Amino acid sequence: MPNILIGDDDEELTQLLQEYLHNHGIHCDCVHDGAAVIQRLKAVAHDDSAYDLLVLDIMMPKIDGLSVLRQLPNISDIPVIMLTAKGEEIDRIIGLELGADDYITKPCNPRELLARINAVIKRTNTTTSEHTPLPESRLHLDQNQRICEIDGVALQVTGTEFDLLVALLKQKGEVVSKAWLSENVLQRELQPFDRSLDVHVSRLRKKLQPFHDEPIKAVRGKGYQLVL
């Protein structure tokens, strides 16, 4: 049974989500401020009971969700789904830039949250037999350990960034449409004005640019092309 942590100061909402997720085969612990999120993640960082995923509200007391995201790389490599207020696009963009894997707006539909949780966990738990061999490249992506290296140098990437690299490397040299990447990597249809895919690609570019001036080319009106 997947084990997740929800950080949200809305106790009524977290209780509702906890019950719904439990009824659909997901164990869920809830805490209600950012400091408690950090404390809980530190407590299980080297434990078999470590969480598979964090659902994190942006607006929380003590330490807000964005500040938690800033500290997270020093604590855990746990995948993160943000909860953001409807219309707060800047919070979504900043959260994605800080390494969140996905987001969902509040008030959230428990069924939609469940689908997002399952999609992220499925991506990070893909078995060896399900992996398609990747073409040779300066990039080495270990799909079992989910480790990324370029020219033998380890590169720290989020789960979503890793999956984007796999998708682009499988079609190396070809232009991959944003719609296809959104559906197959982010597990949702591309929506007008949704910049989440662009933010993930922008983060990857910055990490790869020390090795190549233009590692991922944007082809206007079409999509992205890996040129490494």
C-alpha positions in Angstrom: 0.0 0.0 0.0 1.5 3.4 -1.0 2.3 5.6 2.0 1.9 9.4 1.6 2.1 12.5 3.7 -0.3 15.5 3.4 0.7 18.9 4.7 -2.3 21.2 4.9 -3.7 23.4 7.7 -7.3 22.7 6.7 -8.0 19.8 9.1 -11.5 19.2 7.7 -10.1 18.8 4.2 -7.3 16.6 5.2 -9.6 14.3 7.1 -11.8 14.0 4.1 -8.9 13.3 1.8 -7.4 10.8 4.3 -10.6 8.8 4.4 -11.1 8.9 0.6 -7.5 7.8 -0.1 -7.6 5.1 2.5 -10.7 3.7 0.8 -8.7 3.5 -2.4 -5.7 1.7 -1.0 -3.4 4.5 0.0 -2.2 5.0 3.6 -2.1 8.7 4.4 -0.7 10.7 7.4 -1.6 14.3 7.8 0.2 17.3 9.5 -1.0 20.9 9.6 2.0 23.2 9.3 5.2 23.4 7.4 7.4 22.8 10.4 5.6 19.5 11.1 6.1 18.5 7.5 9.8 19.0 7.7 10.0 17.3 11.1 8.0 14.2 9.9 10.2 13.8 6.7 13.4 14.1 8.7 12.1 11.4 11.2 11.5 8.9 8.4 14.4 9.9 6.0 16.4 6.7 6.6 13.5 4.5 7.6 11.6 1.7 5.8 8.4 3.7 6.6 9.6 6.6 4.4 6.8 8.2 2.4 6.2 7.6 -1.3 4.9 11.1 -2.0 4.2 14.4 -0.3 1.0 16.5 -1.0 1.9 20.0 0.1 -0.3 23.0 0.6 1.4 26.3 -0.3 -0.3 28.5 2.4 0.5 27.0 5.8 1.4 28.4 9.3 4.9 28.4 10.8 6.6 27.6 7.5 4.8 28.0 4.2 4.9 25.3 1.4 7.3 27.2 -0.8 9.8 27.4 2.0 9.4 23.7 2.7 10.2 23.0 -1.0 13.3 25.1 -0.7 14.5 23.0 2.2 13.4 19.6 0.8 16.5 18.8 -1.3 18.5 18.6 1.9 16.0 16.3 3.5 14.4 14.0 1.0 14.0 13.3 -2.7 10.3 12.6 -2.2 8.0 13.5 -5.1 5.7 16.5 -4.4 2.3 17.4 -5.5 1.4 21.0 -4.6 -2.0 22.2 -3.4 -2.6 25.8 -4.6 -5.4 28.3 -4.5 -7.3 28.7 -7.7 -5.9 31.5 -9.8 -2.6 31.7 -7.9 -0.5 30.9 -11.0 2.6 32.5 -9.7 2.6 30.1 -6.7 2.3 27.1 -9.1 5.2 28.4 -11.3 7.5 29.1 -8.3 6.6 25.7 -6.8 7.5 23.9 -10.0 10.7 25.9 -10.3 11.6 24.7 -6.8 11.2 21.1 -7.8 7.6 20.1 -7.3 6.4 17.3 -9.6 2.8 18.4 -10.1 0.1 20.6 -8.7 -3.7 20.6 -8.2 -5.9 23.6 -7.4 -8.1 23.9 -4.3 -10.8 23.1 -3.6 -9.6 19.9 -5.0 -11.6 16.9 -6.2 -10.5 13.8 -4.2 -10.8 11.7 -7.3 -8.5 14.0 -9.3 -6.0 14.1 -6.5 -6.1 10.3 -6.4 -5.4 10.1 -10.1 -2.4 12.5 -9.8 -1.0 10.6 -6.8 -1.3 7.2 -8.7 0.3 8.8 -11.8 3.4 10.1 -9.9 3.8 6.9 -7.9 3.5 4.8 -11.0 6.2 6.8 -12.8 8.6 6.5 -9.9 7.9 2.8 -9.3 8.2 1.4 -12.8 9.7 -2.1 -12.8 12.8 -3.1 -14.8 10.8 -5.2 -17.2 8.7 -2.2 -18.2 11.7 -0.1 -19.3 12.4 0.5 -23.0 16.1 0.5 -23.8 17.4 4.0 -24.5 19.7 5.1 -27.4 23.3 5.9 -26.7 24.0 9.5 -25.7 26.1 11.7 -23.5 23.2 11.3 -21.1 23.1 8.1 -19.1 19.7 7.4 -17.5 19.5 4.5 -15.1 15.8 3.8 -15.2 16.0 1.3 -12.3 17.8 3.5 -9.8 16.4 6.7 -11.5 19.9 8.2 -11.6 21.0 10.7 -14.3 24.6 11.3 -15.4 26.0 13.3 -18.3 29.6 12.7 -19.4 30.0 10.6 -16.2 28.9 13.5 -13.9 25.9 12.9 -11.7 23.0 15.4 -12.2 20.4 15.9 -9.6 16.9 16.0 -11.2 13.4 15.6 -9.9 11.2 12.6 -10.7 9.3 14.6 -13.4 12.5 15.9 -14.9 13.9 12.4 -15.1 10.8 11.2 -16.9 11.0 14.1 -19.3 14.6 13.2 -20.1 13.6 9.6 -20.7 10.8 10.7 -23.0 13.0 13.1 -25.0 15.9 10.7 -25.2 13.7 7.9 -26.6 13.0 10.3 -29.5 16.4 11.9 -29.6 16.8 14.3 -32.5 13.0 14.4 -33.1 10.7 17.2 -32.1 8.3 15.9 -29.4 5.1 17.8 -29.1 4.1 19.5 -25.9 0.7 17.7 -26.0 2.4 14.3 -26.1 4.8 15.2 -23.3 2.0 16.5 -21.1 -0.1 13.4 -21.6 2.6 10.9 -21.3 4.9 12.5 -18.7 2.6 14.8 -16.7 -0.3 12.4 -17.2 -2.8 15.1 -18.1 -4.0 16.9 -21.2 -2.2 20.1 -22.2 -4.4 23.0 -21.2 -4.2 26.6 -22.6 -2.0 28.8 -20.5 -0.7 25.9 -18.5 3.1 26.5 -18.2 4.0 23.6 -16.0 5.7 21.6 -18.8 7.6 24.7 -19.8 8.8 25.3 -16.3 10.1 21.6 -16.0 11.9 22.0 -19.3 13.4 25.3 -18.2 14.8 23.7 -15.1 16.3 20.9 -17.1 17.9 23.3 -19.5 19.6 25.2 -16.7 21.0 21.9 -15.3 22.3 20.7 -18.7 23.7 24.0 -20.0 27.1 23.6 -18.4 27.5 20.7 -20.8 25.8 22.1 -23.9 24.7 25.6 -24.9 21.3 24.5 -26.1 20.6 21.0 -24.7 16.9 21.1 -25.3 15.7 23.1 -28.3 12.2 24.7 -28.3 10.6 24.5 -31.8 8.0 27.2 -31.9 4.5 25.8 -32.3 5.6 22.2 -32.2 7.4 21.1 -29.1 10.9 20.2 -27.7 13.9 18.5 -29.2 16.8 16.9 -27.2 20.0 17.8 -29.0 22.6 16.5 -26.6 
